Amino acid sequence: MILKETMDYIKESCKRAVYSIPQDDWDALIDMIVSKDRIFVFGAGRSGLIGQLFAVRMVQMGLQVYFVGDMTTPIIGKGDLVLLISNTGDTVSVFTTAEIAKRMGSYVVSVTSDPKSRLAKVSDRTIVVKTVKDALSSELAPLGTIFEDTVLFFFDCLVPELMKKVGVKEEDMRRNHAIWV
C-alpha cells in the first residue's frame, strides 16, 4: 500500500506548500505575465521540465513565451519577464541566467524554496515555496519532489485566471496545441 501512502503524503505536502504562497505573489505574477510582451522561462533538470510545462500553457494562451536555452529563443532584453525556477536557488545555470537578465534590464521573478539563496537575492521578486523536510520526505518524495510538484500545481492553478485576463477559452488554446497540427 505504499502507493496510497505516497499519494496522500505528496498531495498533503504540496497542498500545504501551495497554500503557503501569499496571494500577493499569485496576483503579482499574473499581472506581470499579462503585462509583458515577452516571457522567458528557465530552470535546470526537473525544475526546468516544470517550467517547460508552464511555458507551453502560456504559448497555448497566445502569449509570446520562450524557454531559455532552446535554439530558437531570442536574446533576453529590457522589460522582458524572466521566470526562473530552482529549489535550492543556487543552481549555477539558473543563477547565471538571472544575473544576465538583470544586466539586460529584464524583470526577474524566481520560484525557490530558499528565500536567502543567491537567486532570491538577485531577483526582483521571489516566490517562496515552503517545503518541509520530515522523516517521510526522503522515503516517499526524494530529491525535491515536493518542490517540483508544488510548483507544477501552483503554475496550473494560475492558468484559469490567466485565461480570463488574456481573454481566451479552452477552444482558443486548442488552436495553439501542437497535437492539432
C-alpha positions as CSV (number, residue, x, y, z in Angstrom):
1,M,0.0,0.0,0.0
2,I,3.0,2.3,-0.4
3,L,1.2,3.9,-3.5
4,K,-1.7,5.2,-1.4
5,E,0.6,6.4,1.4
6,T,2.9,8.1,-1.1
7,M,-0.1,9.7,-2.9
8,D,-1.5,11.0,0.4
9,Y,1.9,12.3,1.5
10,I,2.7,14.1,-1.7
11,K,-0.9,15.5,-2.0
12,E,-0.9,16.9,1.5
13,S,2.7,18.2,1.4
14,C,2.0,20.0,-1.9
15,K,-1.3,21.4,-0.7
16,R,0.4,22.9,2.4
17,A,3.2,24.4,0.2
18,V,0.9,25.9,-2.4
19,Y,-1.3,27.4,0.3
20,S,1.8,28.9,1.9
21,I,2.4,31.2,-1.1
22,P,0.9,34.6,-0.3
23,Q,-2.0,35.8,-2.5
24,D,0.0,38.9,-3.4
25,D,2.6,36.7,-5.1
26,W,-0.1,35.0,-7.1
27,D,-1.6,38.3,-8.2
28,A,1.7,39.9,-9.0
29,L,2.9,37.1,-11.2
30,I,-0.4,37.0,-13.1
31,D,-0.2,40.8,-13.6
32,M,3.4,40.6,-14.8
33,I,2.6,37.7,-17.2
34,V,-0.2,39.6,-18.9
35,S,1.6,42.9,-19.0
36,K,4.9,41.9,-20.5
37,D,5.4,41.5,-24.3
38,R,7.8,38.6,-23.9
39,I,8.2,36.0,-21.2
40,F,11.3,33.8,-20.7
41,V,11.2,30.7,-18.5
42,F,14.2,28.7,-17.3
43,G,15.0,26.0,-14.8
44,A,17.5,23.2,-14.8
45,G,16.7,19.5,-14.6
46,R,13.3,18.6,-13.3
47,S,12.6,22.2,-12.4
48,G,13.2,23.0,-16.0
49,L,10.7,20.4,-17.1
50,I,8.1,22.1,-14.8
51,G,9.0,25.4,-16.4
52,Q,8.6,24.0,-19.9
53,L,5.1,22.7,-19.0
54,F,4.1,26.2,-17.9
55,A,5.7,27.8,-20.9
56,V,3.6,25.5,-23.2
57,R,0.4,26.5,-21.4
58,M,1.2,30.2,-21.8
59,V,2.0,29.6,-25.5
60,Q,-1.4,27.9,-25.9
61,M,-2.9,31.1,-24.5
62,G,-1.3,33.1,-27.3
63,L,1.5,34.7,-25.2
64,Q,5.0,35.2,-26.5
65,V,6.9,32.8,-24.4
66,Y,10.4,31.3,-24.8
67,F,12.3,28.6,-22.8
68,V,15.9,29.8,-22.2
69,G,18.4,27.5,-23.9
70,D,16.2,26.5,-26.9
71,M,17.9,27.2,-30.2
72,T,15.1,29.5,-31.4
73,T,15.0,31.6,-28.2
74,P,15.9,35.2,-28.8
75,I,18.1,37.2,-26.5
76,I,16.5,38.4,-23.3
77,G,16.0,42.2,-23.3
78,K,14.9,45.2,-21.5
79,G,11.4,45.0,-20.0
80,D,11.1,41.2,-20.5
81,L,9.8,39.0,-17.8
82,V,12.2,36.2,-16.8
83,L,10.7,33.4,-14.7
84,L,13.3,31.2,-13.1
85,I,12.7,28.0,-11.1
86,S,15.3,26.4,-8.7
87,N,14.5,24.5,-5.5
88,T,17.8,25.5,-3.9
89,G,18.2,28.9,-5.5
90,D,21.8,28.1,-6.1
91,T,21.7,26.2,-9.4
92,V,24.6,27.8,-11.3
93,S,22.9,28.0,-14.7
94,V,19.7,29.5,-13.2
95,F,21.6,32.0,-11.1
96,T,23.7,33.0,-14.1
97,T,20.6,33.5,-16.2
98,A,19.2,35.7,-13.5
99,E,22.4,37.8,-13.5
100,I,22.4,38.2,-17.3
101,A,18.7,39.0,-17.4
102,K,19.2,41.7,-14.7
103,R,22.1,43.2,-16.7
104,M,19.9,43.3,-19.8
105,G,17.2,45.2,-17.9
106,S,14.7,42.4,-17.6
107,Y,12.3,41.9,-14.6
108,V,13.4,38.6,-12.8
109,V,10.9,36.5,-10.8
110,S,12.3,33.4,-9.1
111,V,10.5,30.5,-7.6
112,T,12.5,28.8,-5.0
113,S,12.3,27.2,-1.6
114,D,15.2,29.3,-0.2
115,P,14.4,33.0,0.3
116,K,18.0,33.6,1.2
117,S,19.5,32.0,-1.8
118,R,21.7,33.7,-4.4
119,L,18.9,33.5,-6.9
120,A,16.4,35.1,-4.5
121,K,18.9,37.9,-3.7
122,V,19.3,38.9,-7.4
123,S,15.6,38.6,-8.3
124,D,13.2,41.5,-8.4
125,R,10.5,39.3,-6.8
126,T,10.9,35.9,-5.2
127,I,8.0,33.4,-4.8
128,V,8.9,31.1,-1.9
129,V,7.6,27.6,-1.9
130,K,7.8,26.4,1.7
131,T,8.5,22.7,1.7
132,V,9.0,20.7,4.8
133,K,11.7,18.1,5.2
134,D,10.4,15.4,7.6
135,A,11.0,11.7,8.3
136,L,9.0,10.6,5.3
137,S,10.2,13.0,2.7
138,S,13.4,11.1,1.7
139,E,11.5,7.9,1.6
140,L,8.3,8.9,-0.2
141,A,9.3,12.1,-2.0
142,P,13.0,12.3,-2.5
143,L,15.2,14.9,-4.2
144,G,12.9,17.9,-4.4
145,T,9.7,16.0,-5.4
146,I,7.5,18.2,-3.2
147,F,9.1,21.4,-4.5
148,E,8.6,20.4,-8.2
149,D,5.1,19.0,-7.8
150,T,4.1,22.1,-5.8
151,V,5.5,24.4,-8.5
152,L,3.5,22.5,-11.1
153,F,0.3,22.8,-9.1
154,F,1.0,26.5,-8.5
155,F,1.5,27.2,-12.2
156,D,-1.5,25.1,-13.2
157,C,-3.6,27.0,-10.7
158,L,-2.6,30.3,-12.4
159,V,-3.9,29.1,-15.8
160,P,-7.6,29.8,-15.3
161,E,-7.0,33.3,-14.0
162,L,-4.5,34.0,-16.8
163,M,-7.1,32.7,-19.3
164,K,-9.6,35.2,-18.0
165,K,-7.1,38.1,-18.1
166,V,-5.9,37.3,-21.6
167,G,-9.5,36.6,-22.8
168,V,-9.0,33.1,-24.1
169,K,-11.1,30.0,-23.7
170,E,-10.1,26.3,-24.0
171,E,-11.1,26.2,-27.6
172,D,-8.8,29.2,-28.3
173,M,-5.9,27.3,-26.6
174,R,-6.7,24.2,-28.6
175,R,-5.8,26.1,-31.8
176,N,-2.3,26.6,-30.4
177,H,-2.0,23.0,-29.2
178,A,0.8,21.2,-31.2
179,I,-1.2,18.0,-31.5
180,W,-3.8,19.7,-33.6
181,V,-1.5,20.5,-36.4
